[in-house]
């Protein structure tokens, strides 16, 4: 069994999936992973499918040199509206997400109640090829593959927030009540 960079305490409520030396661009994978981190699995699958169909874009917040702006990136408040549609890398991440969801179903977890609690993308060693340059020289023609790992966790039942009793107030709340607004405003009652 391989080692993951994060190991949750409750192993019974998680499912894992990982891929090594994947022939997709690391920089694309990193930005895709950041878009779906800490999100629900159903939402993430829909989002990744929309990226493949070019209905939504992946915002590039890091590794965004030369990345053009698009109106779709404005929905996610991307700096400079930088966004792309990396179809191949998105398909690989979507397949890994489906694999992790299938692993969760095999373990007996509720697949409609899963959340991505850990997703990580690392650089893999570059693949070496060569290209032929002018004057008989040869230059490198490297690929930039990636390692990706993800952990899905079954959500627990939501607990309602406890209501604070009216009698106990913080010092700040008491001070706000004492505060009297003076000047600068227009009274509606004064006419």
N, C-alpha and C positions, 0 to 999 in steps of 0.2 A: 504494500500500500504506500502511496506517495504522501509526502508531507505537504500540508497546506500552510500558508503563512498565517492564517487565523484558525483557531480551533475553539469553537463554542463549547460551553460547559455541558449543555444538555444535548448529547449526541443522538438521542432518540427522536428529537423534533427537527432535525436538519437533513438536507440532502445536498450532495456535492456533485460537481462536474468540472472537468478541467481538460484543456488541450495544450499540447506542447508542440513547438516548432510549426505553428500554423502559417501557411503561406498567404498571409494577408498583412497589410501594412500595419505596423505597430502603432503609428500615430493615429490612424483611423480608429483602431480598436480601443485605444485609450480614451478618445473622446466619446465613443459609443458607450463604453462602460460607465463613464461618469454620468451620462444622461439617464441610465436606468438604475443607478445605484440607489438603494434604500426604497425602491418603488415596489408596488405590487406586481406579481408575475403576469396577471391577466392584462394589466395596463401596459407592461413592458412588451409583451408579445404583440399587442395592437400597435404600439408605437413603432416597433421594429418593422412590422409589416407595412406601415404607412411610409417609412423611410424607403423601403424597397420599391414601393409604388410611387415614390417621390411626392407624397402628399404632405409630409413633414420632413424637416431637415435635421441633421445632427449639427449642433452648434459647436464650433471649434474655439474653445477658450484657451487652449494651449496648443502649440505647434500650428499657429494660424498665419504664418508668414506666407503671403501670396494667395491666401484663401479669399475668394470673392465674397461680397455681401449679398444677402438675399432677404426678401421680405419675410420669409418663413422663420428666419432666425430671430426676428423681432419678437415673436411670441415668447421666446425663452429669455429675452433680455440679454442677448449675446453682445459682447463688446464689439462695436464696429459692424454688427449684423453679419458676422462671419459664420457661414454654414455651408455644408456640402451634403451629398447623398452617396456615401460610400457603400454601394450595393453589395459587393463581395464580402467585405468585412461584416456588414450587418447580417447577411445570411449566415455566416459562420457563428456569430454571437447568438442569433435566433435558434440555430440548431443546438447549440450548447444549452440554451435555456430550456428548450423542449426536452433535452436529455436529462437535465437536472429535475425537471418536473416529472418525467417518467420514473426517475429513481425515487422520487418522493412517493409516487403512487405505489411503487413496489414495496416501500417500507410501511405503507398503510397510512400515510399522512393525507390530510384533506388538501387536494391539489388546487381547489378554488380559494384557499386561504393561506397562500404562500407569499413571502416577501423576500426580496433579494437583500440579505443583510451583509454580504461580503462579495465583492467582485473586484478583480485585480487583473491588470494587464502589464506584463513585463516584456522587455526586449529579448528576443532570442538571437543566437549567433547568426550573423548575416550569411546568406548563401552567395558563393562566389561564382560569377561568370565573367566573361571578358568581352570587351568591345574593341573594334579596330579603329584606330585614330589616324590622323594625317601623318605623313612621312614615315610610315611603317611602324608606328608605335602601337602599343596595346594598353588600354586603360581598364580599370575595374568596372564591373557591371553588377553591383551588389543588390540582393533583395533584403528586405527589412522585416523578417517574420516576427511573430509574437507568441508568448505563452499567456494563456487566459485561464483563470480559475474563478469559480463562483460557488457560493453557499446560499441555499434557500432555507428559510426558517418558517415553521408554521406559526402563524399569529395566535397568541393566546386570546382569551375572551376579553373584551373591552370592559374596563371597570369605570363606573360613573364617578365623577369627581365629587368629593365630600363637600357638603354645604357647611360653610363656616357659621357658627352661631352669631346672632346679631349683637350680643352683649360685648363681645371682645373685639376691640378695634386696635389697629396698629397706631403707632405714634404719628406716622405720616398721614394716615387717614384723618386723625383728629386735628392735625395741623391744617390740613386742607379745608376742613369744615370751618375753622376759625378765620381763614383767609377772606378778606373783604376786598372786592374789586373797586378800585377808585379811578376815576377820570378816563378819558380817551374813548369811551364807548358811547353809543347813542341809545338813550332809553326810549322804548316804544310807548311807555306809559306817560311820559312827560310831554304834554301838549296843552 
